[in-house]
Amino acid sequence: MRTQEIVRLTPHRIAAIIKARQQAAAMPLPEHNGPERRRSPRWPFKGAVEIWPDGGDGSVVTHATCLNISETGMGLSSDEHIAPGQNVEIAIHLPEATLCGRAAVRYCAQVRDQYMVGMEFLF
């Protein structure tokens, strides 16, 4: 991977990646008529995610799989429980780029043998 492919996580960069994928797939915006706490629609995205405790030395890392992403957060699957309420540093490895930044863990629920985790991006 070239260094210029590692970029800071920003709302603009996420929006640009989502828009490019929508155009490539000719996907219209989803309609949602029910209650929704998210501020932005989520899109299916597969990619590896690395998660570190905020302010740590980088020696403790959790690996996860991105399931969906929006301009404000992402859903992922992890083998490990990640405590809600904590802030973490993340690297999201997508085909377009690796996005690095921070997120707040909003929920973590065990589903079968995995944990479904919701994170809100901190810009």
C-alpha positions in Angstrom: 0.0 0.0 0.0 1.3 3.4 -0.9 1.5 6.0 1.9 -0.8 8.4 0.1 -3.6 5.8 0.4 -3.5 6.1 4.2 -5.8 9.1 5.0 -7.4 10.8 8.0 -11.0 9.8 8.7 -13.2 12.8 7.8 -16.9 13.2 6.9 -15.9 14.4 3.5 -13.7 11.4 2.7 -16.4 8.9 3.9 -19.0 10.8 1.9 -16.8 10.7 -1.2 -16.2 6.9 -0.9 -19.9 6.2 -0.3 -20.9 8.4 -3.3 -18.4 6.7 -5.6 -19.7 3.2 -4.6 -23.3 4.3 -5.1 -22.5 5.6 -8.6 -20.6 2.5 -9.5 -23.4 0.3 -8.4 -26.2 2.7 -9.5 -27.8 2.4 -6.0 -30.5 4.9 -5.1 -30.7 6.3 -1.5 -32.6 3.9 0.7 -36.0 5.0 2.0 -36.6 4.5 5.7 -40.0 5.2 7.2 -39.5 3.7 10.7 -37.7 5.0 13.8 -34.0 5.5 13.3 -31.3 6.9 15.6 -28.7 7.2 12.9 -28.2 10.6 11.3 -27.0 9.2 8.0 -28.0 6.1 6.0 -25.6 3.2 6.3 -24.1 1.3 3.3 -22.8 -2.2 3.2 -19.0 -2.1 3.3 -16.7 -5.0 3.9 -13.2 -4.3 5.1 -10.8 -5.1 7.9 -10.8 -2.8 10.9 -8.0 -2.4 13.6 -9.0 -1.0 16.9 -6.7 0.3 19.7 -7.6 1.8 23.1 -7.6 5.6 22.8 -4.2 7.0 24.0 -2.6 3.5 24.2 0.9 2.6 23.1 -0.4 0.5 20.1 0.5 -2.8 21.6 -3.1 -3.9 22.3 -5.1 -4.3 19.1 -8.5 -5.8 18.3 -9.3 -7.0 14.8 -12.8 -6.7 13.4 -14.7 -6.7 10.1 -16.6 -3.7 8.9 -20.2 -4.6 7.9 -21.6 -1.2 7.1 -20.6 2.4 7.2 -22.2 5.9 7.1 -20.9 9.4 7.2 -21.1 9.3 11.0 -20.3 5.8 12.1 -20.0 2.1 11.3 -21.2 -1.3 12.3 -18.7 -4.1 12.6 -18.3 -7.7 13.8 -15.6 -8.7 16.3 -14.5 -11.9 18.1 -13.9 -9.7 21.1 -16.2 -7.6 23.3 -15.5 -3.9 23.0 -16.9 -2.0 26.0 -19.5 0.7 25.1 -18.7 4.2 26.2 -15.0 4.0 25.5 -13.2 6.0 22.8 -10.9 4.1 20.5 -8.4 4.7 17.6 -9.3 2.9 14.4 -7.9 2.0 11.0 -10.5 1.0 8.4 -9.0 -0.8 5.5 -11.2 -0.4 2.4 -10.2 -1.0 -1.2 -10.2 2.7 -1.8 -8.0 3.7 1.1 -7.1 3.1 4.7 -9.0 5.6 6.9 -7.4 6.4 10.3 -9.2 8.2 13.1 -11.1 8.0 16.3 -14.5 6.6 17.3 -16.8 6.1 20.3 -18.2 2.7 21.0 -22.0 3.1 21.2 -23.0 -0.5 21.6 -21.7 -4.1 21.7 -24.0 -7.1 21.7 -23.2 -10.8 21.4 -24.8 -12.5 18.5 -24.0 -16.2 18.4 -20.2 -16.4 18.5 -19.5 -12.8 17.4 -20.0 -9.3 18.8 -21.9 -6.8 16.8 -20.4 -3.4 17.6 -21.7 0.1 16.7 -19.2 3.0 16.6 -19.7 6.7 16.1 -16.9 8.5 14.4 -15.2 11.3 16.3 -14.0 14.1 14.0 
